[in-house]
Amino acid sequence: MHSTKPDDVQDEQLRLELRLRLLEAQDRATTDFLSFCQYVWPEMIVGEHHRRIAKALDRVITGECKRLMIAMPPRHGKSQRGSYLFPAYLMGRSPDTKLIVGSHTAE
């Protein structure tokens, strides 16, 4: 009969808990834009304006908002969220979606 040491049991329990957390994070990332952002960009610092952008983009996904314009000062995450992360999130959720993304740069 195979006996397990207490350390082995603790290691296995920790491994299973980490796996569960990962699966829960993956599940949240498929249904909530901010969770998706945090999943693919773990070092992201989330401010209130990021929550508001995410909420607005979630409304675009549900169809509550047909057009959205985000106007904020430079370096507040508009392009990162609107031009890179949101299209990836949307295509992951609805691969058949037709999407046009426009952005502006001074260069």
Secondary structure as UniProt FT lines:
FT   HELIX           6..29
FT   TURN            30..31
FT   HELIX           33..40
FT   TURN            42..43
FT   HELIX           48..62
FT   TURN            74..75
FT   HELIX           78..79
FT   HELIX           80..85
FT   HELIX           86..93
FT   TURN            95..96
//
